Amino acid sequence: MKTPLTARRPWRGRRVVLGVTGGIAAYKSVQLARDLTRLGAEVDVVLTRAAREFVTGLTFEGVTGRRALSDLFSTDGAALHIKLGIEADVVCVAPATADFLARAAHGRADDLICTTLLATRAPVVVAPAMNDRMFSHPQVQANLAHLREVLGYAVAGPGVGPLAVGEGEGPGRMLEPEELVEHVGRALTGPTSLAGRRVVVTAGPTREAIDPVRYVGNRSSGRMGYALAQAAWRRGARVTLVSGPSALPTPTGVGRISVETAEDMHAAARDVLPEADVSVFAAAVADFRPSAPHDEKVKRSRTGPTWGIELVANPDIAGDTRDLRKEGSVCVGFALETGDVVANAREKMEAKGFHLMVANDASEPGAGFEVETNRVTLLDTRGGAEALPLMSKHDVAEAVLDRVEGILREREG
């Protein structure tokens, strides 16, 4: 599956050691290896003996263009596990079986994956995959806790869903490759100014009911806000996404609060913004709502040739929550404008106390709603205005967060 990062190949030259252990989910690791390779990473696949019962090294070599490894006792000259451990930028073990978790937690050195883990000082991501009864066993949980809390490994998953044939559904399913790509990306990103900080992003449209069938809304898909939430999490932040109705999946690692109306979003924002170190108002909130929504569908036959709907103003979420913002926090606003875009956006920026404003022209092709690209101008509090070229919304998100990190670093001296 294509990931948001694929087109940019941001990991060119980075080395990923992908350990594959003997579980049925090993077949998914082929796609993971392919996706990491497409992102520019050099992927060294290391298979256990049991893993080779499920998938062959030749398959991985076909998608990575590199030799798959499994033998601890290499004839290459140097100790292979030491070489792998030193050169790795990140080690990812997917799937990570219960047996592997036990061996890794106790520092065993009986295969190439475990010895590489002992030799490396790179970040390690493990993706558990097993039957839910095995996953819930106290010893498995103790091993995971040791890996996470003592060794500092990142534990990705497991997910909840269908397990192997005859095992039903439950926790224990390995995360999908596209989710694991994000976990690897977070490990590769390393320490940033956002690491450990709380980030709140509002995204998507709101819907204001006219009757049980119709509503007042807009064409926002939520892509821009979701891209920002994912990028912030990848940089190490703890992210809460307050989202209006959207068909987009919840970004990996992000906590999502789903809302319907502007008043719902206003209430949710008031709950989470006081703890936010960074708040990003990217939602396309309806400015008005019907004053008296109908409880039943309004029939066309009863309205006559015209139908008037009285609208009242919705709460100004960014403005109304200004006094709730955490002292020293950074606040980012979005302005989709027409006419004098920069002047209108700066006026909004000053009125609502934003530290950074992202302005774009609603009439420009390739920007705004229902597209995957955007062309924006970034406005700062010093009067600066930086026009960015047309780019993907994921790249816009990275550019915005670069500026946010710059503000944080400047404040910290």
C-alpha angles and dihedrals in degrees: 000000000000113000126208088252099052100092093055098046089211096175098059108152095011116128120226122185108205113197116199119194131190107283134116089251089068089098089067090058090070090065090044091054090048093049093049090049091050088054089060099260123139102232121203108192117206117191128194119224090256092050090060088063088066104034135007130239089236090066092056092045088056093058100036102035088224133104115267113231134212111140115098091197101064124187092207093103103246122070100271096211091054092049092049093046094050096045097044119107089188136359117214122186112197122193098023108191126204089255092053092047090053093049094045093047091053096045097246117176102196102118140027095264096051094045090049089054090053091050100045130084092187122112113278127214120191124191110200118214125176145106113306092240090055092045092053093050110119093234093053090049090048091051091050091048090052092049091048102038104030104028096032096232119160110237111210111199142279102223128215117246146086113344128196119319111295094013098095121209133315145104113319104073114128114247116257117266094251089056092048090051087062092050091051089047091054091052092048093049091064126189115351136169088261095055110125094000123126114245124188119196126184114204146167131027130301124230122218112198121236091175133331090289108033132054143175110246145124140246098262114138096190093238095131095050093043091051089052092049092050094046092049091051090048087056091057102265126140100238133200116189117201102197136184119210109316137156091216119111117247108268116253113274094005126124111227129205110191118209136173110199137037090251089053090051091046091054093046092048091052089055098051107027098075090069097042121115089188126024123190119192102201099142121116096227118191108247093209139031134192109274094220116022114204119244092215132040111277109237117225089221090063100047100062123217092318135037123196121203119193112222128201128194120269120224116278098241098192093041097044093049096046093103091050095060117117114255110262094016123140118236124199124192134193126215123190102191144165129210113018094014100178096045093047092047093049091051089053091046093055095043094054100037099244119168092204129022125199109204128186138169115249091205097055117105113244094022135090125017130017096009133097094227135066140187112208142171118220115217123195134193092257093065095262122146120191116188113207123203123248107288142150117289088242090059090047088053091053091049092050093049091047087060092046091053089049090056091049093049092048091053092049090052 
